[in-house]
Amino acid sequence: MGEMSKLGQVHTLVEREHKSMSEEEQGVTLPVEWHVPEGLQSRYANHLLVQPGQNEIILFFFETQIPPFGGPTEANREYLLKQGSVRFECVGKMIVAPQMVPEIIQALQTGLNSYTTGKMNEERERPGYE
């Protein structure tokens, strides 16, 4: 099987194991089967709100809802100013344990580093790059 990144660590799926407290006591380990349902919808988020709770951290993901408009630049500007505000639509909410936040940050940094490295490699492969 292929590899998957979970919380900043890459594991071969068949090698990844999960132990629950009772299973650890009994010495039983089980492989993890990562499953993403076919109907799971992806949404674009360009804003994040982090809210600490009493025993959790709540992550709200928002997408900017810019109203459609067309026409000359000045007319567009007037139209937007007349709207008075821009709506940020919540497209997802995750609740995580505070202990998991450092792992999430590390996973995001790993993903960003991979993305940046990939973009730099693409740039180098373009004709005329020196």
Protein Blocks (a to p, Z undefined) as FASTA:
>chain_A
ZZddeehiacdfklpccddfklmmnopacdddddddfklccdddfbdcddddfkbccddd
ddddddddeddfklmmmmmmmnopacdddfbdcdddfklmmmmmmmmmmmmmmmmmmmmm
mmmmpghiZZ
